Amino acid sequence: MLNIMRHMGFLDHWLLRMKMIFSLGISSILLNGVLGNQFHCRRGVRQGDPLSPLLFVLAAELLQYVVNDACIQGYLQIPITQPSNDFPII
């Protein structure tokens, strides 16, 4: 995800903060009311993480860019006429 953010022009201090957020996550599993040992989350986000919508938007933005580029190069055609030249993703 950091490569996507770098490609989109995010400054290095934002990339560092995102890296810290993702690397500092600690979770544990609750099974039948008993809390298990803690472990460090190394990738992704946890269920209910407030960053999930942001990550979805960043990924959708990159997908939009890739699909628009493929449309411009003639690999894709827009199936239904749209008010803009963008190939609709969301």
Secondary structure, 3 states (H helix, E strand, C coil): CHHHHHHCCCCHHHHHHHHHHHHCCEEEEEECCEEEEEEECCCCCCCCCCCHHHHHHHHHHHHHHHHHHHHHCCCCCCCCCCCCCCCCCC
